[in-house]
Amino acid sequence: MAAGLNNKPEPQQQDIWQLRLGWIILLAVGVVYGQTWNFDFINYDDAALIIQDPMIAKGVTWEGLEYAFSSSFPFLMPLNRLVNMVQFELFGSGYAWGYHLTNVWFHLLNSLILFHLLTRMTARLLPAASVALLFAVHPMHVEAVAWVSELREVMSFFFGFLAMVNYHTFVTWRDAPWSAENHRRAQHAFRWLLFNTICSLLAKPMWVTFPFLLLLLDWWPLQRTHRSIWFLVKEKISLFLLIIFFASLTVASYQSLEILASLADLTLETRFANMFVSWALYLGKTFVPLELGLIYPYYDLAELAWWQLTGAILLPFCLTGLAWWVREEQPWWMMGWLWFIGTLLPVSGLINGGNLVAMTDRWSYLPHVGLFIALAWGVAHWAGKSKGRLWGAGVVVAVFCLYLTVLAWMQTSYWQNSITIWQRTADVTGEKRKGFALHMLALSYLGTKEDGTALQLMEKVVELAPQDAGYLNYRAILLVRLKRHEDAFDTWERMAELPRVTHVAMAEAAKIMLMQGAYPRAVSMYQRALDRTPPKEKRSTALINFYLARSLLGMGETSQAEEHFQRFFQLDDVEMDKKCGLVRESALETKGYPEFMADWKPLQSYCKKK
């Protein structure tokens, strides 16, 4: 084994050791993730994107195929949706273990393909195995594997790693002495490279840095420095065009859904500060992966001491300088470090998809590969051919991998269900920043019908973020479930006074007031909702007018009700069948409405009596 660290073994011996080390990787993945067979879905994305998506629930259909390629929520990921349709056919919504098994399977394949790729490129078994094992068991990767919704992540990397294998094959024949056969093989490999890259991007448009990673591989370990940089870029033009196309689709999707965070939500100062702070945290958690949660909210700059922010900003520049200094003798440091920060850049918060999340563990899945390569080859270089150093390096790597395996097993256990993961996230998040985690924990208890516990948590959330309309809305909903209607209505009144509350939230609150017979409150809330409704939202305007009319009828204000009914019928953005259906529904539900409907002559021109 020691000889295999820095020497190239005979092919037969290498195959034997590669098989043995592959079994070790498989065993490690099984130890960490075997427990997920008993895990459930969680209430963050799993419901909306899988088990409650009506098109996914239909299984594999032609209609579903069209939906997979047309739906852009939260971004275009048709391959992920198609695989989820197949899984729903197999497991339905009641057998989460099947979905978990799929994620674990992809993660295992990713680890083994990474091992195979690095072994092919370098013929260095133990450094390659070290990288693959670190990748397989690092606790920060648990989120991408144990979270059912992140099938898109592990599947995207599966095709991405396959594309890298194809690239190595392409380079082997491209740089070989020219012949028609070698040219044919290179072109065949490049076609597979394009196919797997497209599949990766269709699973999740995460590999936007892919052509740049190939340029790093050209430098080391492929050592294609005899080629000009223009030559290397030109052969990847089709990949750059693919990346630009998919990146444009993603940004357009965010814009159409209006979920891109504005500068009012996140200032440029906050975004850049978060980028450097998150880089430092990713680096620190690589070596000390403790206190891991599902999300990490943005830091308030006032929370950070000057030396923390200054240190976070200086750290990447210092490490880049050190890597540059030794680039000639030890190129893996520069290659690995640029891989690490380069693949983190797109998810560093400069462009935020509206979730206001500063960092997540799953975003380290690809960046860690570069960092692990730098560390593994750095240790191998330090060990050299000294037997003492070889054994010392082996012991350190083994202990570090064991340490990570134990922590990864513990981290995986927190993903058992919604309550366990959100409780863990709240426990490891700072007091002022845990509002969202407590909110999701409250919703988790709401799902188990423990309304009292959910309300206690929401009270804490509202205390932490009293100006958040969404939290106030959920607090009011919980109060309604507990039959504390007046407290709920007071909470909605507080919500309506906030400057950024939406007309949709106010209309939903008003409808509950209407159903509970609180007509004056409902009228007031619907009027506020109308004032907040954008002019282009004609459908919303029509429906709010309809329910405002119902509320006015409940108060006996017939003439005002007639005025709003007329506005409802005059707006064309609601289909006539729906309009008449709402009228008949109101005839059954609204106090005093049947007499009004019989006396209101204009109604006869809109709907026939039944």
C-alpha positions in Angstrom: 0.0 0.0 0.0 2.8 2.4 0.8 4.3 2.0 -2.6 1.0 2.7 -4.2 1.0 6.2 -2.7 3.7 7.6 -5.0 4.5 4.9 -7.5 2.6 3.6 -10.4 1.9 -0.1 -9.7 1.6 -2.8 -12.4 -1.8 -2.8 -14.2 -2.9 -6.1 -12.7 -1.9 -5.0 -9.2 -3.6 -1.7 -9.7 -6.9 -3.3 -10.7 -6.8 -5.5 -7.6 -6.2 -2.5 -5.3 -8.7 -0.3 -7.1 -11.4 -3.0 -6.5 -10.5 -3.3 -2.8 -10.5 0.4 -2.3 -13.8 0.6 -4.2 -15.3 -1.8 -1.7 -14.1 0.3 1.2 -15.8 3.4 -0.3 -19.0 1.3 -0.8 -18.8 0.1 2.9 -18.3 3.7 4.1 -21.4 5.0 2.2 -23.4 2.1 3.5 -22.4 2.8 7.1 -23.3 6.5 6.9 -26.4 6.3 4.8 -27.9 2.9 5.5 -30.1 4.4 8.2 -32.0 6.5 5.7 -34.2 3.5 4.7 -36.3 4.3 7.7 -36.5 8.1 7.1 -39.5 10.2 6.0 -40.0 13.1 3.6 -39.5 16.6 5.1 -41.7 19.6 4.7 -39.2 21.7 2.8 -39.4 21.1 -1.0 -40.2 17.4 -0.7 -44.0 18.1 -0.6 -44.2 20.9 -3.2 -41.8 19.3 -5.7 -42.6 15.6 -5.4 -45.4 14.2 -3.3 -48.0 17.0 -3.7 -47.1 17.8 -7.3 -50.2 16.6 -9.3 -48.2 16.0 -12.4 -45.5 13.9 -10.6 -48.4 12.0 -9.0 -49.7 10.9 -12.4 -46.5 9.0 -13.0 -44.9 8.7 -16.4 -47.3 10.1 -19.1 -47.0 12.2 -22.3 -48.6 15.0 -20.4 -46.0 14.6 -17.7 -43.2 14.7 -20.3 -44.4 18.0 -21.6 -44.7 19.3 -18.1 -41.2 18.3 -17.2 -39.7 20.3 -20.0 -42.0 23.3 -19.7 -42.2 23.9 -15.9 -39.5 26.2 -14.7 -40.3 26.2 -10.9 -37.9 26.9 -9.2 -35.8 26.4 -12.4 -35.7 24.1 -15.4 -34.9 20.6 -14.2 -36.8 18.2 -16.5 -34.6 15.1 -15.9 -35.1 15.4 -12.2 -38.9 15.6 -12.7 -38.9 12.6 -15.0 -37.0 10.5 -12.6 -39.4 11.5 -9.8 -42.3 10.4 -12.0 -40.7 7.0 -12.3 -40.1 6.9 -8.6 -43.8 7.8 -7.9 -44.8 5.0 -10.2 -42.7 2.6 -8.1 -43.0 3.9 -4.5 -46.0 6.3 -4.5 -46.1 8.9 -1.7 -46.1 6.5 1.2 -42.7 4.8 0.8 -40.0 7.4 1.3 -37.3 4.7 1.6 -37.3 4.2 -2.1 -36.6 7.8 -2.8 -33.8 7.8 -0.2 -32.3 4.7 -1.7 -32.1 6.4 -5.1 -30.2 9.3 -3.6 -27.8 7.1 -1.8 -27.2 5.0 -4.9 -26.4 8.1 -7.0 -24.0 9.3 -4.2 -22.2 6.0 -4.2 -21.9 6.1 -8.0 -20.5 9.6 -7.8 -17.9 8.6 -5.2 -16.8 5.6 -7.3 -16.7 7.5 -10.6 -14.6 10.2 -8.9 -12.2 7.5 -7.7 -12.1 6.0 -11.2 -11.6 9.4 -12.9 -8.7 10.5 -10.7 -7.0 7.1 -10.9 -7.3 7.2 -14.8 -5.8 10.7 -14.9 -3.0 10.2 -12.4 -2.4 6.5 -11.9 -2.1 7.4 -8.2 -4.4 5.0 -6.3 -4.2 6.1 -2.7 -4.5 9.8 -3.3 -7.4 9.2 -5.6 -9.0 6.8 -3.1 -8.5 9.4 -0.3 -10.3 12.1 -2.3 -13.2 9.7 -3.1 -13.5 8.5 0.5 -13.5 12.1 1.8 -16.1 13.0 -0.7 -18.2 9.9 0.2 -18.3 10.5 4.0 -18.0 14.2 4.5 -20.8 15.4 6.8 -21.4 18.5 4.7 -22.5 16.2 1.9 -25.2 14.6 4.0 -27.7 17.3 3.0 -27.4 16.4 -0.7 -27.9 12.7 0.0 -30.4 12.5 2.9 -32.8 15.1 1.5 -35.1 13.5 -1.0 -35.5 16.7 -3.0 -31.8 16.9 -3.7 -31.9 14.0 -6.1 -31.4 16.8 -8.6 -28.0 17.6 -7.0 -26.6 14.0 -6.8 -28.0 13.2 -10.3 -26.5 16.3 -11.8 -23.1 15.4 -10.4 -23.4 11.8 -11.7 -23.7 13.0 -15.3 -21.1 15.7 -14.6 -18.5 13.3 -13.4 -19.3 11.0 -16.4 -18.7 14.0 -18.6 -15.3 14.4 -17.0 -14.5 10.8 -17.8 -15.5 11.4 -21.4 -13.3 14.5 -21.4 -10.3 12.5 -20.3 -11.0 9.9 -23.1 -11.4 12.8 -25.6 -8.0 14.3 -24.5 -6.3 11.0 -24.7 -7.2 10.5 -28.4 -7.1 14.2 -29.2 -3.5 14.6 -28.1 -2.3 11.2 -29.5 -0.4 11.2 -32.8 -2.9 12.0 -35.5 -4.7 9.3 -37.4 -8.2 8.8 -38.8 -9.0 6.2 -36.1 -7.7 8.5 -33.2 -9.8 11.4 -34.6 -12.9 9.2 -34.8 -12.4 8.1 -31.2 -11.9 11.6 -30.0 -15.1 12.8 -31.8 -17.0 9.9 -30.3 -15.8 10.7 -26.8 -16.7 14.4 -27.3 -20.3 13.5 -28.4 -20.7 11.6 -25.2 -19.2 14.5 -23.3 -21.8 16.8 -24.7 -24.6 14.3 -24.0 -23.6 13.9 -20.3 -23.1 17.6 -19.9 -26.6 18.3 -21.2 -28.1 15.6 -18.9 -26.3 17.1 -15.9 -27.7 20.6 -16.7 -31.2 19.1 -17.3 -31.0 17.5 -13.8 -30.0 20.8 -12.2 -28.2 23.8 -13.8 -25.5 23.6 -11.2 -22.4 22.9 -13.4 -22.2 26.4 -14.9 -18.4 26.3 -14.2 -17.9 23.1 -16.0 -15.8 24.4 -19.0 -13.6 26.3 -16.5 -13.0 23.1 -14.5 -11.9 21.3 -17.7 -9.4 24.1 -18.2 -8.1 23.5 -14.7 -7.8 19.8 -15.5 -5.9 20.7 -18.7 -3.3 22.5 -16.5 -3.1 19.7 -13.9 -3.2 16.7 -13.9 -3.6 16.4 -17.7 -0.6 18.8 -18.2 -1.7 20.1 -21.6 0.4 23.2 -21.2 2.0 22.5 -24.6 -1.3 23.7 -26.0 -2.1 27.4 -26.2 -4.9 28.8 -24.0 -6.8 29.8 -27.1 -6.7 26.3 -28.5 -8.0 24.9 -25.1 -10.8 27.4 -25.0 -11.7 27.0 -28.6 -12.2 23.2 -28.3 -14.7 23.9 -25.5 -16.7 26.6 -27.3 -19.8 24.3 -27.5 -19.6 23.7 -23.8 -19.4 27.5 -23.1 -22.5 28.1 -25.3 -24.4 25.3 -23.4 -23.5 26.9 -20.1 -24.6 30.4 -21.2 -27.8 29.0 -22.6 -28.8 27.2 -19.4 -27.6 30.0 -17.1 -29.8 32.4 -19.1 -32.8 30.1 -18.7 -32.2 29.9 -15.0 -32.0 33.7 -14.6 -35.1 34.2 -16.8 -37.0 31.6 -14.7 -36.1 33.5 -11.5 -37.2 36.8 -13.1 -40.5 35.4 -14.3 -41.3 34.1 -10.9 -40.1 37.4 -9.4 -38.0 35.6 -6.8 -34.6 37.3 -7.4 -33.7 39.2 -4.3 -33.6 42.9 -4.9 -31.0 45.3 -3.6 -33.7 46.5 -1.1 -33.7 42.9 0.3 -29.9 42.5 0.1 -27.5 45.3 -0.4 -24.4 44.9 -2.4 -22.4 45.4 0.7 -24.2 42.5 2.4 -23.8 40.3 -0.6 -20.0 40.8 -0.9 -19.5 40.5 2.8 -21.5 37.2 2.8 -19.4 35.9 -0.1 -16.2 36.2 1.9 -17.7 35.1 5.2 -19.3 32.0 3.6 -16.0 31.1 1.9 -14.3 31.2 5.3 -17.1 29.1 6.8 -17.1 26.5 4.1 -13.3 26.2 4.5 -13.6 25.9 8.3 -16.4 23.4 8.2 -14.4 21.3 5.8 -12.0 20.4 8.6 -14.4 20.9 11.6 -17.9 20.0 10.3 -19.8 20.6 13.5 -23.1 22.5 14.1 -24.4 21.7 10.6 -28.0 22.7 9.8 -30.3 22.8 6.8 -29.9 26.5 6.1 -27.6 29.4 7.2 -29.3 32.8 7.1 -27.4 35.9 6.0 -25.4 37.5 8.7 -26.2 41.0 9.9 -23.0 42.9 9.3 -23.4 44.5 12.7 -23.1 41.0 14.3 -19.6 40.5 12.9 -16.5 42.0 14.6 -14.2 44.0 12.4 -11.5 41.4 12.7 -13.9 38.6 11.6 -14.9 40.4 8.4 -11.3 41.6 7.7 -10.0 38.0 8.2 -12.6 36.5 6.0 -11.8 39.0 3.2 -8.0 38.5 3.5 -8.1 34.7 3.8 -8.8 33.8 0.1 -6.2 36.3 -1.1 -3.6 34.9 1.2 -4.3 31.3 0.2 -4.4 32.2 -3.5 -0.9 33.8 -3.0 0.5 30.7 -1.3 -0.9 28.4 -4.0 0.5 30.7 -6.7 3.9 30.6 -5.0 4.2 26.8 -5.2 2.4 26.4 -8.5 5.4 25.2 -10.5 6.5 22.4 -8.1 3.0 21.6 -6.6 0.4 22.6 -9.1 -2.4 20.7 -7.4 -2.6 23.4 -4.7 -3.5 26.1 -7.2 -5.7 23.9 -9.3 -7.6 22.6 -6.2 -8.0 26.1 -4.6 -9.3 27.7 -7.9 -11.7 24.7 -8.2 -12.9 25.3 -4.7 -13.6 29.1 -4.9 -14.5 29.0 -8.5 -17.4 26.5 -8.0 -18.5 28.4 -4.9 -18.7 31.7 -6.7 -22.1 31.1 -8.4 -23.7 30.1 -5.0 -22.0 32.8 -2.9 -25.1 35.0 -2.8 -24.1 37.7 -5.3 -27.2 36.6 -7.2 -29.8 35.3 -4.8 -32.8 33.3 -5.9 -35.0 34.9 -3.3 -34.5 32.4 -0.5 -32.2 34.8 1.4 -30.0 31.8 2.3 -26.3 32.7 2.9 -24.9 29.2 2.4 -26.0 25.6 2.6 -24.0 22.4 3.1 -25.1 20.9 -0.3 -23.4 23.7 -2.2 -20.0 22.3 -1.0 -20.6 19.0 -2.9 -18.6 20.1 -6.0 -16.2 22.6 -4.4 -14.9 20.0 -2.0 -13.6 17.9 -4.9 -11.0 20.5 -5.7 -10.0 21.0 -2.1 -9.7 17.3 -1.4 -7.5 16.9 -4.5 -5.2 19.6 -3.2 -5.0 18.1 0.2 -4.6 14.4 -0.9 -1.8 15.2 -3.4 -0.2 17.7 -1.0 0.0 15.0 1.7 1.4 12.5 -0.9 4.0 15.0 -1.9 5.0 15.6 1.7 5.3 11.9 2.4 7.5 11.3 -0.7 9.1 7.9 -0.5 10.0 8.0 3.2 8.5 4.9 4.9 8.0 6.8 8.1 6.2 9.7 6.5 4.2 7.2 4.4 2.9 5.4 7.4 2.3 8.7 9.2 0.3 10.1 6.3 -1.7 6.9 6.1 -2.6 7.0 9.8 -3.6 10.7 9.6 -5.8 10.2 6.5 -7.4 7.1 8.1 -8.1 8.8 11.4 -9.5 11.9 9.6 -11.8 9.7 7.4 -13.0 7.8 10.5 -13.6 11.1 12.3 -15.7 12.3 9.3 -17.6 9.1 9.0 -18.7 9.2 12.7 -19.8 12.9 12.3 -21.6 12.1 9.0 -23.5 9.2 10.6 -24.6 11.6 13.4 -25.5 14.3 10.9 -27.5 11.9 8.8 -29.5 10.8 11.9 -30.9 14.4 12.1 -32.6 13.9 8.7 -35.1 11.4 10.0 -38.1 13.7 9.6 -39.1 17.4 9.6 -39.1 17.8 13.3 -35.6 16.3 13.8 -33.9 18.3 11.1 -35.5 21.7 11.9 -34.9 21.2 15.6 -31.2 20.5 14.8 -31.1 23.6 12.6 -32.6 25.8 15.2 -30.2 24.4 17.8 -27.1 25.3 15.8 -28.3 28.7 14.5 -27.6 31.9 16.3 -30.5 33.3 18.5 -31.2 36.3 16.2 -31.0 34.2 13.0 -33.1 31.1 13.9 -36.5 32.6 13.0 -36.9 30.6 9.8 -35.8 27.3 11.4 -38.3 27.8 14.3 -41.0 28.7 11.7 -40.4 25.5 9.8 -40.3 23.5 13.1 -43.7 25.0 14.0 -45.1 23.9 10.6 -43.6 20.4 11.3 -45.5 20.2 14.6 -48.6 21.6 12.8 -48.4 18.5 10.5 -48.5 16.2 13.6 -51.6 18.2 14.9 -49.6 19.5 17.9 -51.1 23.0 17.4 -50.2 24.2 20.9 -46.5 23.4 20.5 -46.6 25.0 17.0 -48.1 28.2 18.4 -45.5 28.5 21.1 -42.8 28.2 18.4 -44.5 30.8 16.2 -44.8 33.2 19.2 -41.0 33.0 19.4 -40.6 33.5 15.7 -42.8 36.6 15.7 -40.8 37.9 18.7 -37.6 37.5 16.7 -39.1 39.0 13.5 -42.0 41.2 14.4 -42.0 42.9 11.0 -42.2 39.7 8.9 -45.7 39.5 7.4 -45.4 35.8 6.6 -44.7 34.8 10.2 -47.6 36.9 11.4 -49.8 35.2 8.9 -48.9 31.8 10.1 -49.4 32.8 13.7 -52.9 34.0 12.8 -53.7 30.7 11.0 -52.6 28.7 14.1 -54.8 30.9 16.3 -57.8 30.1 14.0 -57.1 26.4 14.3 -57.1 26.8 18.1 -60.5 28.7 17.9 -58.9 32.0 19.1 -60.5 34.0 16.3 -60.3 37.5 17.8 -56.5 37.1 18.5 -56.1 35.8 14.9 -57.9 38.8 13.5 -55.8 41.2 15.6 -52.7 39.5 14.3 -53.9 39.9 10.7 -54.6 43.6 11.4 -50.9 44.0 12.5 -49.8 42.2 9.3 -51.9 44.5 7.1 -50.1 47.6 8.5 -46.7 46.4 7.3 -45.4 48.1 4.2 -44.5 45.0 2.2 -47.4 42.7 2.8 -49.0 41.4 -0.4 -52.6 41.7 -1.5 -52.7 37.9 -1.7 -52.0 37.5 2.0 -54.5 40.1 3.0 -57.2 38.6 0.7 -56.6 35.1 2.3 -56.9 36.6 5.8 -60.1 38.5 4.8 -61.7 35.3 3.4 -61.2 33.5 6.8 -62.7 36.5 8.5 -65.7 36.3 6.1 -66.1 32.6 6.7 -66.2 33.2 10.5 -68.8 35.9 10.1 -66.6 38.8 11.1 -68.0 41.0 8.3 -66.7 44.4 9.3 -63.2 43.1 9.7 -63.5 41.2 6.3 -64.7 44.4 4.6 -61.8 46.4 6.0 -59.2 43.8 5.0 -60.6 43.3 1.5 -60.5 47.1 0.9 -56.9 47.2 2.0 -56.2 44.3 -0.3 -57.8 46.2 -3.2 -55.6 49.2 -2.5 -52.4 46.9 -2.6 -53.4 45.0 -5.7 -51.2 46.0 -8.7 -53.3 47.2 -11.8 -52.0 44.3 -13.9 -53.5 41.8 -11.5 -57.0 42.0 -13.0 -58.0 38.5 -11.9 -57.1 39.2 -8.3 -59.0 42.5 -8.5 -62.1 40.7 -9.7 -62.1 38.0 -7.1 -61.4 40.5 -4.3 -64.4 42.6 -5.5 -66.6 39.5 -5.4 -65.7 38.5 -1.8 -65.8 42.1 -0.7 -69.4 42.2 -2.0 -70.2 39.0 0.0 -68.8 40.7 3.1 -70.9 43.8 2.5 -74.0 41.7 2.1 -73.3 40.1 5.5 -73.3 43.6 7.0 -76.6 44.4 5.1 -74.9 46.9 2.8 -76.8 45.9 -0.3 -76.2 48.9 -2.5 -72.4 48.8 -1.9 -72.5 45.0 -2.5 -74.2 45.5 -5.8 -71.5 48.0 -6.9 -68.7 45.5 -6.2 -70.6 42.6 -7.9 -70.9 44.7 -11.0 -67.1 45.3 -10.9 -66.6 41.6 -10.5 -68.7 40.8 -13.6 -67.2 43.6 -15.7 -63.6 42.3 -15.4 -62.9 39.7 -18.2 -60.0 37.9 -16.5 -62.3 35.5 -14.7 -64.2 32.9 -16.8 -67.9 33.2 -16.9 -68.5 29.7 -15.6 -66.3 30.5 -12.6 -68.2 33.7 -12.0 -71.6 32.0 -12.0 -70.2 29.2 -9.9 -69.1 31.7 -7.3 -72.5 33.3 -7.4 -74.3 30.0 -6.8 -71.8 29.2 -4.0 -72.6 32.5 -2.4 -76.3 31.8 -2.6 -75.9 28.8 -0.4 -73.3 30.3 2.0 -74.0 34.0 2.5 -76.6 35.3 5.0 -79.4 37.1 3.3 -78.0 36.4 -0.2 -80.9 34.3 -1.8 -83.3 37.3 -1.4 -80.7 39.7 -2.8 -80.0 37.4 -5.8 -83.7 37.1 -6.6 -84.2 40.9 -6.5 -80.9 41.9 -8.3 -82.1 42.2 -12.0 -78.6 42.6 -13.6 -77.7 39.2 -12.3 -80.2 37.6 -14.7 -78.2 38.7 -17.7 -75.1 37.0 -16.4 -76.2 33.6 -15.1 -79.2 31.4 -15.7 -81.0 30.2 -12.6 -80.7 26.5 -11.8 
